[in-house]
Amino acid sequence: MKIFFTLFFLLFPLIALVDCKESGSNKNTQTSDPENSLTVVSKTVPLADPYILLYDDMYYIYGTNIGNGFDVYYSKDLEYWERASALSLSHTNSYGNKNFWAPEVYYVEREKTFYMFYSTEEHICVATSDSPLGPFKQDEKKPIRDEKGIDTSVFFDEDGKAYLYFVRFTDGNVIWCAELEDNLKEIKEETLTQCIKAEETWESIEGKVAEGPSVFKKDGLYYMLYSANDYRSQDYAVGFATSDTPFGPWKKYEENPVLHKNNGLAGVGHGAPFYDKEGNMRYVLHAHNSLTEVHPRNAYIVDMSVKDGVVSLGGGFIQPMVVEELPR
């Protein structure tokens, strides 16, 4: 059965997005919100490869930022975010000392534990904590695999099995999958399977790159969103593929890319789906700082829906802002 999968990205006018400058100038903005007793200190959340976790009525956003660990921000409403006073994960508690990228955090009920999957020094790792704020720590400071890899993402299937999707450098950046062991800290090497590689013209405009996978399931069908091209390119874009199994084979949408240079934004990609407090599906993603500057990349949120094999992404646009409480 052929699934027609359409991805719409509709953003409202974004003058503030296009005009964003260095994060330092963003933080000079002081705007009071008396109703909420908050001061806006930055009009953007400067995180790339963003991921949002909803836990106990609070949203937590993690992502790539410059440093030797990961910042975490938290919010009640997805619009105003406060930055935690400490890193959620520091190099002192992890393998690696630099290049900490693309964290994703999952709460595992049976363990009453939060698991953070991420990469550092181009090796994939997992750390745990009893709080979404951290500190996340590795029992053993070592990667999941000796081979280099990046961009981890976990899919928990209905039968209780968990699958790790990540990038190997096997022919450029290539997305692979493997079933995780029950401890969620090792993979079953015999299940290692190639999923998506950059073979289409749009995927190789700048670099041979397929990365940033996110997998979800709807009505028995598996969907994978992924990004292609070098992240520094304005042609960094998003495509999708579908499969009847977690391992594939994956069928790419014939009209990819489905998200590319939309509404004045460039370098759009490496997002992740999540559910909000009302049970609505949302999508968090990043874009370049402006049409002339790549860094700092910033996080944005849009609505997402899936119906009859059709995915719609857009509307309900949110530009997350960093706030502090006003003195009382």
SERO-4910 file (N, C-alpha, C, O; in steps of 0.05 Angstrom, whole numbers):
BEGIN
 pado doro    nc1    nc2    nc3   cac1   cac2   cac3    cc1    cc2    cc3    oc1    oc2    oc3
  Met    A     17    -24      0      0      0      0     17     25      0     35     28     17
  Lys    A     12     42    -18     29     66    -20     17     88     -2     -7     94     -4
  Ile    A     33     98     15     24    120     33     33    147     22     56    151     17
  Phe    A     14    164     18     21    191      9     24    208     34      6    211     50
  Phe    A     47    218     37     56    231     62     64    259     55     84    264     42
  Thr    A     48    278     65     52    306     58     60    322     83     47    320    103
  Leu    A     81    337     81     91    352    104     89    381     98    103    391     79
  Phe    A     73    395    113     70    424    108     83    439    130     79    433    154
  Phe    A     98    459    124    112    476    144    103    505    140    113    518    122
  Leu    A     84    513    156     72    540    153     79    557    177     69    552    199
  Leu    A     95    576    172    103    594    194     92    622    190     88    630    167
  Phe    A     86    635    212     76    662    211    100    681    206    123    672    207
  Pro    A     95    707    199    117    725    194    137    725    216    131    726    240
  Leu    A    163    723    208    184    718    227    206    739    225    230    732    222
  Ile    A    199    764    227    219    785    225    240    781    247    264    785    242
  Ala    A    231    775    271    250    771    293    269    749    288    293    751    296
  Leu    A    260    728    274    278    705    269    300    712    249    323    706    253
  Val    A    292    726    228    311    732    207    332    752    218    355    752    209
  Asp    A    323    770    236    340    791    245    357    783    270    372    800    280
  Cys    A    354    759    280    368    751    304    398    753    299    408    746    278
  Lys    A    413    763    319    442    766    317    455    747    337    443    727    345
  Glu    A    478    754    346    493    736    365    477    734    390    462    752    398
  Ser    A    480    711    404    465    706    428    470    727    449    452    733    465
  Gly    A    493    739    449    499    759    469    480    783    466    471    794    486
  Ser    A    475    792    441    457    814    437    428    806    444    413    823    453
  Asn    A    421    781    439    394    772    447    390    775    477    369    783    486
  Lys    A    411    769    492    408    769    521    407    798    532    401    801    556
  Asn    A    413    817    516    411    845    525    383    855    525    377    876    536
  Thr    A    365    840    512    337    848    511    324    842    538    324    820    548
  Gln    A    313    863    550    299    861    576    270    870    572    265    894    571
  Thr    A    252    851    571    224    857    567    208    844    590    210    820    595
  Ser    A    192    861    604    177    851    627    150    841    618    138    851    600
  Asp    A    142    820    631    115    808    628    102    809    656    104    789    670
  Pro    A     89    831    664     79    834    691     60    812    699     61    803    723
  Glu    A     44    802    681     24    782    688     37    757    698     27    744    716
  Asn    A     60    750    687     74    726    695     98    732    712    113    713    720
  Ser    A    103    757    718    126    765    735    152    755    723    169    744    738
  Leu    A    155    757    697    178    747    684    192    769    668    179    789    659
  Thr    A    218    766    664    233    784    646    245    767    624    259    747    629
  Val    A    240    775    599    251    762    576    280    771    573    285    794    568
  Val    A    299    752    575    327    759    573    338    750    546    361    758    539
  Ser    A    324    733    531    333    725    504    308    717    488    291    703    498
  Lys    A    306    727    464    283    721    447    286    694    433    268    686    418
  Thr    A    307    680    438    311    654    426    323    635    447    337    643    466
  Val    A    318    609    443    332    589    459    354    578    441    348    564    421
  Pro    A    379    583    447    401    577    428    410    548    430    432    542    439
  Leu    A    393    530    421    399    502    420    394    490    392    374    496    380
  Ala    A    413    475    383    410    460    358    403    431    365    405    422    388
  Asp    A    394    416    345    386    388    349    368    385    373    373    368    390
  Pro    A    347    401    375    331    403    400    313    378    404    305    365    385
  Tyr    A    308    373    429    291    351    438    275    360    462    287    372    480
  Ile    A    249    355    463    232    363    485    220    339    499    209    321    486
  Leu    A    223    338    525    211    318    542    189    331    559    194    352    571
  Leu    A    165    318    560    144    327    579    143    307    602    139    283    598
  Tyr    A    148    317    626    147    300    649    136    315    673    145    337    679
  Asp    A    115    304    686    103    315    710     95    344    706    101    361    722
  Asp    A     81    349    684     70    375    678     90    397    672     84    421    673
  Met    A    115    389    665    136    408    659    150    398    633    155    375    629
  Tyr    A    156    418    616    171    412    591    201    417    597    208    436    611
  Tyr    A    217    400    585    246    403    587    257    402    558    251    384    543
  Ile    A    275    422    552    287    422    525    317    418    527    330    432    543
  Tyr    A    327    400    512    356    394    511    366    398    482    349    398    463
  Gly    A    391    403    479    402    406    452    431    411    451    444    413    472
  Thr    A    442    413    427    470    419    423    476    449    428    462    466    418
  Asn    A    495    454    445    505    482    449    535    481    454    546    460    460
  Ile    A    548    503    451    577    504    454    584    499    483    574    513    500
  Gly    A    601    480    488    610    475    515    617    446    519    618    430    500
  Asn    A    623    439    544    632    412    550    610    397    566    615    384    586
  Gly    A    585    400    556    562    386    568    537    397    555    537    408    533
  Phe    A    514    394    569    488    402    558    473    420    578    470    414    601
  Asp    A    464    443    568    445    460    583    418    446    582    413    429    564
  Val    A    401    453    601    373    445    599    356    469    608    362    483    626
  Tyr    A    334    473    593    314    494    599    288    480    606    282    458    596
  Tyr    A    271    493    622    245    482    630    224    503    627    229    527    630
  Ser    A    199    493    622    177    511    616    150    498    623    148    474    623
  Lys    A    131    515    630    104    506    635     86    508    610     66    494    608
  Asp    A     95    525    591     77    531    569     89    530    541     76    537    522
  Leu    A    114    522    539    129    520    513    138    547    502    155    547    484
  Glu    A    128    569    513    136    595    503    158    608    519    178    617    508
  Tyr    A    155    608    546    175    620    564    191    598    578    179    580    590
  Trp    A    217    599    575    235    578    585    255    590    604    266    612    600
  Glu    A    260    576    626    281    583    645    304    564    642    301    540    639
  Arg    A    328    575    644    352    559    641    360    548    669    362    563    688
  Ala    A    365    522    671    373    510    696    400    521    704    417    528    687
  Ser    A    405    522    730    430    534    740    454    517    735    477    527    736
  Ala    A    450    492    730    473    473    725    468    458    700    445    455    691
  Leu    A    490    448    688    488    431    665    473    405    671    475    394    693
  Ser    A    457    396    652    443    370    657    463    347    655    460    327    669
  Leu    A    484    351    639    506    331    637    532    347    633    533    364    616
  Ser    A    552    340    649    578    353    647    599    332    638    596    308    643
  His    A    620    341    625    641    323    617    654    309    641    667    288    638
  Thr    A    651    320    665    662    307    689    648    281    695    660    264    709
  Asn    A    624    278    685    609    253    690    605    236    666    589    217    666
  Ser    A    621    241    645    617    228    619    643    222    606    663    235    610
  Tyr    A    641    202    588    663    198    569    665    222    551    644    234    544
  Gly    A    689    231    545    692    253    526    695    280    541    686    283    563
  Asn    A    708    299    527    712    325    538    702    348    521    703    371    529
  Lys    A    693    342    497    684    363    478    665    352    458    660    327    457
  Asn    A    654    369    441    635    362    420    612    345    430    608    322    421
  Phe    A    597    356    449    574    343    460    550    351    442    543    374    440
  Trp    A    537    331    430    517    336    410    491    320    414    492    298    424
  Ala    A    469    333    406    443    320    402    433    301    424    429    278    420
  Pro    A    430    312    448    419    296    470    389    291    467    374    309    459
  Glu    A    380    267    474    352    261    476    348    246    503    363    229    510
  Val    A    326    253    517    321    242    544    294    228    545    274    238    536
  Tyr    A    294    204    557    270    187    559    267    178    588    286    170    601
  Tyr    A    242    179    597    236    168    624    227    139    620    208    134    606
  Val    A    241    121    634    234     92    632    221     85    658    234     83    679
  Glu    A    195     80    657    178     76    680    187     52    697    189     53    721
  Arg    A    194     30    683    201      6    698    227     10    715    231     -4    735
  Glu    A    243     28    707    268     34    721    266     59    739    284     64    756
  Lys    A    244     74    736    241    100    749    266    117    745    277    130    763
  Thr    A    275    117    720    301    129    713    299    144    687    285    135    669
  Phe    A    313    166    684    316    181    660    341    173    645    363    171    657
  Tyr    A    339    167    620    362    159    603    367    181    583    349    190    568
  Met    A    392    191    582    400    210    562    419    197    542    440    186    549
  Phe    A    411    197    516    427    187    494    439    211    480    425    231    475
  Tyr    A    464    210    473    478    233    461    504    224    449    511    200    450
  Ser    A    518    242    436    545    236    426    565    256    436    558    279    441
  Thr    A    589    247    440    611    264    448    637    254    434    642    230    434
  Glu    A    652    272    424    676    264    409    670    243    388    686    224    384
  Glu    A    646    246    376    637    227    355    636    198    364    643    180    349
  His    A    626    195    389    620    168    399    593    170    413    587    190    427
  Ile    A    576    150    409    550    150    421    551    139    450    564    120    456
  Cys    A    535    153    467    536    147    496    508    147    508    489    157    495
  Val    A    506    137    532    481    139    547    488    143    576    506    130    587
  Ala    A    473    161    589    477    167    617    450    168    631    429    170    617
  Thr    A    449    165    657    424    163    671    423    183    694    443    193    704
  Ser    A    398    189    703    393    207    725    366    201    738    349    188    725
  Asp    A    362    210    762    335    207    774    319    232    771    297    235    783
  Ser    A    329    251    756    315    277    751    319    285    722    341    281    711
  Pro    A    299    297    710    303    307    682    323    330    681    333    336    659
  Leu    A    328    343    703    348    365    704    376    354    707    395    369    704
  Gly    A    378    328    713    405    317    719    412    320    748    395    327    764
  Pro    A    437    315    755    459    310    735    458    281    724    454    262    739
  Phe    A    461    279    698    463    253    685    492    244    687    511    259    684
  Lys    A    495    218    693    522    206    697    523    179    684    504    165    681
  Gln    A    548    172    675    553    146    665    565    129    688    583    137    701
  Asp    A    554    104    691    566     86    710    595     80    702    613     79    719
  Glu    A    598     75    677    625     71    665    628     92    643    612     94    625
  Lys    A    650    107    645    655    128    626    665    117    600    689    117    594
  Lys    A    647    106    584    654     94    558    631     97    539    608     99    548
  Pro    A    636     96    513    614     98    494    600     71    491    610     50    500
  Ile    A    577     71    478    562     47    473    578     28    454    578      4    457
  Arg    A    591     41    434    607     26    415    634     39    411    637     63    414
  Asp    A    654     23    404    681     35    399    682     50    373    697     70    371
  Glu    A    666     42    354    665     55    328    652     83    332    634     87    348
  Lys    A    661    102    316    650    129    317    621    129    307    613    114    290
  Gly    A    605    148    319    577    151    311    566    176    325    577    186    344
  Ile    A    543    186    314    530    210    325    500    207    322    490    187    311
  Asp    A    485    227    333    457    231    328    440    206    337    427    193    320
  Thr    A    440    201    362    424    178    373    395    186    377    389    209    385
  Ser    A    377    167    372    349    171    378    337    143    383    344    124    369
  Val    A    320    141    403    309    115    412    279    114    405    264    134    409
  Phe    A    270     91    395    242     86    391    234     62    408    246     41    406
  Phe    A    213     66    425    203     45    442    178     34    428    158     48    426
  Asp    A    178      9    420    156     -3    406    135    -14    426    140    -16    450
  Glu    A    112    -20    415     89    -29    432     95    -56    445     83    -62    466
  Asp    A    113    -72    434    119    -98    446    140    -96    468    149   -117    478
  Gly    A    149    -72    474    169    -68    495    197    -67    485    215    -61    501
  Lys    A    202    -73    460    229    -72    449    237    -43    444    220    -26    436
  Ala    A    262    -37    447    273    -10    442    294    -12    420    310    -30    419
  Tyr    A    293      8    402    311      9    379    327     35    380    316     57    384
  Leu    A    353     33    375    370     56    374    376     63    345    387     46    330
  Tyr    A    369     87    337    376     98    310    399    117    314    399    134    331
  Phe    A    419    115    297    442    132    299    458    132    273    452    117    255
  Val    A    477    151    271    492    155    247    519    141    249    534    145    268
  Arg    A    526    126    228    552    115    225    565    128    200    551    136    182
  Phe    A    591    130    200    605    142    178    614    121    158    638    117    153
  Thr    A    595    107    147    601     84    130    603     91    100    616     77     85
  Asp    A    590    113     92    592    123     65    581    152     66    559    157     56
  Gly    A    596    170     78    585    195     87    571    190    114    578    172    129
  Asn    A    550    206    120    534    201    144    510    184    137    494    191    120
  Val    A    509    160    149    488    140    142    473    133    167    485    128    188
  Ile    A    446    131    166    430    124    189    427     94    191    420     80    172
  Trp    A    433     83    215    431     55    220    413     51    244    406     69    259
  Cys    A    405     26    248    387     18    270    397     -8    283    408    -25    269
  Ala    A    393    -10    309    399    -35    323    380    -37    347    373    -17    359
  Glu    A    373    -62    354    356    -66    378    374    -62    402    396    -71    403
  Leu    A    363    -49    422    377    -45    448    373    -69    466    352    -82    466
  Glu    A    394    -74    482    391    -94    503    372    -83    524    365    -60    524
  Asp    A    363   -101    542    343    -93    563    354    -71    581    339    -55    592
  Asn    A    381    -70    584    392    -49    602    394    -22    588    401     -2    601
  Leu    A    387    -21    562    387      4    546    414     17    544    416     40    536
  Lys    A    435      3    550    462     14    549    480     -1    530    504      6    526
  Glu    A    469    -21    516    484    -36    496    465    -42    473    441    -43    477
  Ile    A    476    -48    450    460    -56    428    465    -86    422    486    -96    429
  Lys    A    446    -98    409    449   -125    399    463   -123    372    450   -118    351
  Glu    A    489   -127    371    505   -122    348    495   -137    323    497   -128    300
  Glu    A    484   -161    328    475   -177    306    450   -165    292    443   -174    270
  Thr    A    437   -145    304    414   -133    292    421   -107    277    403    -95    266
  Leu    A    446    -99    276    454    -75    263    446    -74    234    454    -92    218
  Thr    A    430    -54    226    418    -54    200    419    -25    188    413     -6    202
  Gln    A    427    -23    163    427      3    150    399     11    143    383     -5    133
  Cys    A    393     37    148    366     47    143    365     67    120    352     63    100
  Ile    A    379     90    123    377    112    104    405    122     98    421    127    116
  Lys    A    411    125     72    436    138     64    430    159     44    409    159     31
  Ala    A    448    178     40    444    200     22    450    191     -7    473    187    -15
  Glu    A    429    187    -22    431    177    -50    416    195    -69    422    195    -93
  Glu    A    397    211    -59    382    228    -77    396    255    -81    414    262    -65
  Thr    A    389    268   -102    403    294   -109    400    314    -86    420    327    -79
  Trp    A    376    317    -75    372    337    -54    388    331    -29    393    349    -13
  Glu    A    395    306    -25    409    298     -1    439    303     -2    453    301     18
  Ser    A    449    310    -25    478    312    -29    486    339    -42    507    340    -55
  Ile    A    470    360    -37    477    386    -48    503    396    -36    520    407    -49
  Glu    A    506    391    -10    531    398      4    538    377     24    527    376     46
  Gly    A    555    358     16    562    336     33    543    313     29    520    317     21
  Lys    A    552    289     34    536    265     31    526    257     59    539    241     72
  Val    A    504    269     67    496    268     95    466    260     98    449    273     86
  Ala    A    461    240    113    434    233    124    437    230    154    453    213    163
  Glu    A    423    246    169    427    246    198    402    255    213    381    260    201
  Gly    A    404    258    240    383    268    256    357    253    254    336    265    250
  Pro    A    357    226    257    333    210    254    314    213    278    323    217    300
  Ser    A    288    213    272    267    210    292    246    191    282    237    194    259
  Val    A    239    170    297    221    150    289    196    150    307    198    151    331
  Phe    A    173    148    294    148    144    309    130    125    293    136    119    270
  Lys    A    109    116    306     92     96    294     63    105    296     54    116    316
  Lys    A     48    101    274     20    109    273      5     88    257     11     83    234
  Asp    A    -16     76    269    -33     56    255    -16     34    242    -22     26    219
  Gly    A      4     25    256     20      2    247     42      9    228     57     -9    220
  Leu    A     44     34    220     65     43    201     86     59    216     80     76    232
  Tyr    A    111     53    209    134     67    221    142     91    203    144     88    178
  Tyr    A    146    114    215    154    138    201    182    147    211    187    147    235
  Met    A    199    153    193    225    165    200    229    192    188    227    195    163
  Leu    A    233    212    204    241    239    195    271    240    197    282    231    216
  Tyr    A    284    252    177    313    255    178    321    280    163    306    291    148
  Ser    A    346    288    168    357    312    155    380    304    136    393    284    140
  Ala    A    384    321    116    406    315     97    420    341     89    409    363     92
  Asn    A    445    338     80    464    359     73    479    367     98    471    362    121
  Asp    A    501    381     94    517    392    117    500    412    132    486    429    119
  Tyr    A    500    410    158    482    428    175    488    457    170    471    474    175
  Arg    A    513    464    161    520    492    157    509    502    131    510    527    126
  Ser    A    499    485    114    488    493     88    460    504     92    444    494    108
  Gln    A    453    525     76    425    534     76    407    513     64    383    515     67
  Asp    A    418    494     50    402    472     38    399    448     57    389    428     49
  Tyr    A    408    451     82    401    431    102    371    429    103    357    449    105
  Ala    A    361    404    100    332    401     96    323    375    108    339    358    116
  Val    A    296    371    108    284    348    121    269    331    100    254    341     84
  Gly    A    273    305    102    258    286     86    245    265    105    249    267    129
  Phe    A    231    246     93    219    225    110    218    199     94    221    199     69
  Ala    A    215    178    109    212    151     97    193    135    114    189    142    137
  Thr    A    181    114    103    162     97    118    170     68    115    184     60     96
  Ser    A    161     52    134    168     23    134    147      8    150    132     19    166
  Asp    A    145    -18    144    127    -35    159    141    -48    184    128    -61    200
  Thr    A    168    -43    186    183    -54    209    202    -33    219    208    -14    205
  Pro    A    212    -35    244    231    -16    254    257    -16    239    271      4    239
  Phe    A    264    -38    226    289    -40    212    288    -32    182    308    -30    169
  Gly    A    263    -29    172    260    -24    144    252    -49    129    245    -69    142
  Pro    A    254    -50    102    265    -28     86    248     -3     86    224     -4     88
  Trp    A    262     20     85    250     46     87    245     57     59    263     58     42
  Lys    A    221     66     54    214     78     28    213    108     31    197    119     46
  Lys    A    231    121     16    232    150     17    209    163      2    200    152    -19
  Tyr    A    199    185     12    178    200     -2    190    211    -28    212    222    -29
  Glu    A    174    208    -49    184    215    -76    188    245    -80    203    253    -97
  Glu    A    175    261    -63    177    290    -66    194    303    -45    192    327    -40
  Asn    A    212    288    -32    231    300    -13    248    321    -27    252    318    -51
  Pro    A    258    341    -13    254    347     15    226    359     21    215    372      4
  Val    A    216    355     45    190    366     52    193    390     70    173    403     76
  Leu    A    217    397     78    222    421     94    248    433     85    269    420     89
  His    A    247    457     73    271    468     60    268    498     56    251    506     41
  Lys    A    285    514     69    285    543     65    257    555     67    248    569     48
  Asn    A    243    549     88    215    558     91    213    585    105    225    590    125
  Asn    A    196    602     93    189    628    106    212    643    117    211    653    139
  Gly    A    233    646    101    256    662    109    275    648    128    295    660    135
  Leu    A    270    623    135    289    608    152    307    591    135    298    579    115
  Ala    A    332    588    143    351    572    128    363    551    147    363    554    171
  Gly    A    374    530    135    387    509    152    368    495    171    375    489    193
  Val    A    343    491    162    322    479    179    325    449    181    327    436    160
  Gly    A    325    438    205    326    409    207    331    398    235    328    412    255
  His    A    338    373    235    344    357    260    324    364    282    331    374    303
  Gly    A    298    357    277    278    361    297    270    335    310    281    314    305
  Ala    A    249    337    327    239    313    341    209    318    348    202    339    358
  Pro    A    192    298    344    164    300    352    161    296    382    177    283    395
  Phe    A    140    308    393    133    303    421    103    310    425     91    322    408
  Tyr    A     92    301    448     64    307    454     63    328    476     78    328    495
  Asp    A     44    348    472     41    369    492     22    359    514     14    336    514
  Lys    A     16    377    533      0    370    556    -29    362    549    -42    347    563
  Glu    A    -38    372    526    -65    366    517    -66    341    499    -87    333    489
  Gly    A    -43    328    496    -42    304    479    -39    310    449    -41    292    433
  Asn    A    -33    335    442    -29    342    414      0    337    407     18    341    423
  Met    A      4    329    382     31    324    373     43    350    364     31    365    349
  Arg    A     68    355    372     83    379    364    110    370    353    117    346    354
  Tyr    A    124    389    341    150    384    330    169    406    337    163    430    332
  Val    A    192    399    349    213    419    355    236    416    335    243    393    329
  Leu    A    246    438    326    267    437    305    286    460    309    281    477    326
  His    A    308    461    294    325    484    295    329    496    267    323    484    247
  Ala    A    338    522    267    344    536    242    369    552    247    377    557    270
  His    A    381    561    225    404    579    227    396    605    241    373    612    242
  Asn    A    416    619    253    410    643    267    398    665    249    381    680    258
  Ser    A    407    666    224    396    684    204    404    674    176    415    653    174
  Leu    A    397    690    156    405    682    129    434    686    123    444    677    103
  Thr    A    448    699    141    477    703    137    494    690    159    519    688    156
  Glu    A    482    682    181    497    670    203    485    642    210    461    639    212
  Val    A    503    623    213    494    596    221    490    595    251    469    585    261
  His    A    509    605    267    509    602    296    501    628    309    507    650    299
  Pro    A    489    626    333    478    602    345    452    593    331    435    610    326
  Arg    A    450    568    327    424    557    317    404    558    339    411    556    363
  Asn    A    378    562    332    357    566    351    335    547    348    330    536    326
  Ala    A    320    542    370    299    522    370    272    535    366    267    558    375
  Tyr    A    254    522    351    227    531    345    208    507    347    216    484    346
  Ile    A    182    513    351    162    492    355    138    497    336    129    520    333
  Val    A    128    476    324    103    478    307     85    454    314     93    435    326
  Asp    A     60    457    305     41    435    308     48    412    289     60    416    269
  Met    A     39    388    297     43    365    280     19    347    283      9    343    305
  Ser    A     10    335    261    -12    316    262     -8    294    242      6    298    221
  Val    A    -19    271    247    -17    248    229    -45    236    226    -58    229    245
  Lys    A    -54    235    201    -81    224    196    -81    209    169    -74    221    149
  Asp    A    -89    184    169    -91    169    144    -66    169    128    -66    172    104
  Gly    A    -43    167    142    -18    166    128     -8    193    119     13    195    106
  Val    A    -21    214    127    -13    241    119     -4    256    144    -18    258    164
  Val    A     20    267    143     31    283    165     30    312    158     39    320    136
  Ser    A     19    329    175     19    358    172     37    370    193     34    363    217
  Leu    A     54    388    185     72    401    204     71    431    199     79    440    177
  Gly    A     61    446    218     59    475    215     36    486    231     20    471    242
  Gly    A     33    512    231     13    525    248     21    524    277     39    509    284
  Gly    A      8    540    293     14    540    322     43    546    328     54    537    347
  Phe    A     55    563    311     84    568    313     91    581    340     77    600    349
  Ile    A    112    571    353    122    582    378    152    588    375    167    571    366
  Gln    A    159    612    382    187    619    384    195    620    413    189    639    427
  Pro    A    207    599    424    214    598    452    232    621    460    250    629    445
  Met    A    227    632    484    242    654    495    253    646    522    240    631    537
  Val    A    276    657    529    288    652    555    280    674    574    282    698    568
  Val    A    271    667    598    261    686    617    275    682    645    286    661    650
  Glu    A    273    703    661    280    701    689    257    713    706    243    730    696
  Glu    A    254    704    730    234    715    748    242    744    756    265    749    762
  Leu    A    222    761    757    228    789    766    231    788    796    218    773    810
  Pro    A    248    805    807    251    807    836    224    815    848    209    832    838
  Arg    A    218    804    871    192    810    885    198    829    908    179    837    922
***
